Amino acid sequence: MEKTDTLSAVYRFAADKYSINILIDTYGVGAGLGSNRPSSFLTFLISTLGIVGLFIFIILIFMQIKISLIKINYEYKITPFIFLFISTLVPMIIGIPDIDFQMLWVNWALLAFITSISYENLETLRTKDI
C-alpha cells in the first residue's frame, strides 16, 4: 500500500481541500485565525489569513532572507542561521499547520537578531566588563 493510499492521507487531503473551499467561500479573505486546522501550514495560512495575509507573510519571509543574504556578503557566520530558519519553515509548509510552533518564531527572531547586529559589536559585548 502506498503512503498516499492510506486513510491518514485521505483525511489530510480532505482537510486541505476543505481549507481551499474556505478560501473560496470567504472570497479570498480567509476565515480568521483558529477557524480551521488543515494538514499543512500553507493551507492554514491561506484559509485563515486569506490571499492578502498569505502574501504579506511571504513578503516578510523573503525580506528577512534577502536582508540576511545581503549580510552574508560581509559576514559569513550568519549562513547557518539562514539554513536553520529555512529548514524549520519547509517542513511546516508541508505538514505542520501550527502558527504557534515555537521553533519557527524562535529561529526567525534569532535570524533577525543575528542579522541586525554586526559581529564587531558582538565581540565588543563579549569583552565588555559586566
HUZI-V347822 format. One record per backbone hydrogen bond with DSSP energy under -0.5 kcal/mol. CO is the residue of the C=O (numbers start at 0). NH is the residue of the N-H. E is the energy in kcal/mol with one decimal. If there is no record, write none. Layout:
CO|NH|E, CO|NH|E
//
This chain:
1|4|-1.2, 2|5|-1.1, 5|9|-1.7, 6|10|-2.3, 7|11|-2.3, 8|12|-2.8, 9|13|-2.2, 10|14|-2.3, 11|15|-2.2, 12|16|-2.4, 13|17|-2.4, 14|18|-1.7, 15|19|-1.9, 16|20|-2.1, 17|21|-2.0, 18|22|-1.9, 19|23|-2.1, 20|24|-2.9, 21|25|-2.0, 22|27|-2.9, 23|26|-1.4, 25|28|-1.5, 27|50|-2.5, 27|51|-0.5, 31|34|-1.7, 39|43|-1.7, 40|44|-2.8, 41|45|-2.3, 42|46|-2.0, 43|47|-1.9, 44|48|-2.6, 44|49|-0.7, 46|30|-2.7, 47|31|-1.8, 48|52|-1.1, 49|53|-2.2, 50|54|-2.4, 51|55|-2.5, 52|56|-2.4, 53|57|-2.5, 54|58|-2.4, 55|59|-2.4, 56|60|-2.1, 57|61|-2.7, 58|62|-2.7, 59|63|-2.2, 60|64|-2.5, 61|65|-2.8, 62|66|-2.6, 63|67|-2.1, 64|68|-2.6, 65|69|-2.2, 66|70|-1.9, 67|71|-1.4, 68|72|-0.8, 69|72|-0.8, 70|73|-1.5, 70|74|-2.4, 74|77|-1.1, 75|78|-1.4, 77|80|-0.9, 77|81|-1.4, 78|82|-2.0, 79|83|-2.2, 80|84|-2.0, 81|85|-2.5, 82|86|-2.7, 83|87|-0.9, 84|88|-2.1, 85|89|-2.5, 86|90|-0.5, 87|91|-1.0, 88|92|-2.2, 89|93|-1.5, 90|94|-3.0, 91|40|-2.0, 91|95|-1.5, 92|41|-0.9, 94|96|-0.5, 96|98|-0.6, 97|100|-1.2, 99|101|-0.7, 100|103|-1.0, 100|104|-1.2, 101|105|-2.9, 102|106|-2.3, 103|107|-2.4, 104|108|-2.5, 105|109|-2.6, 106|110|-2.5, 107|111|-2.6, 108|112|-2.6, 109|113|-2.8, 110|114|-2.4, 111|115|-1.9, 112|116|-1.3, 117|121|-1.8, 118|122|-2.3, 119|123|-1.8, 120|124|-2.2, 121|125|-2.1, 122|126|-2.0, 123|127|-1.0
//
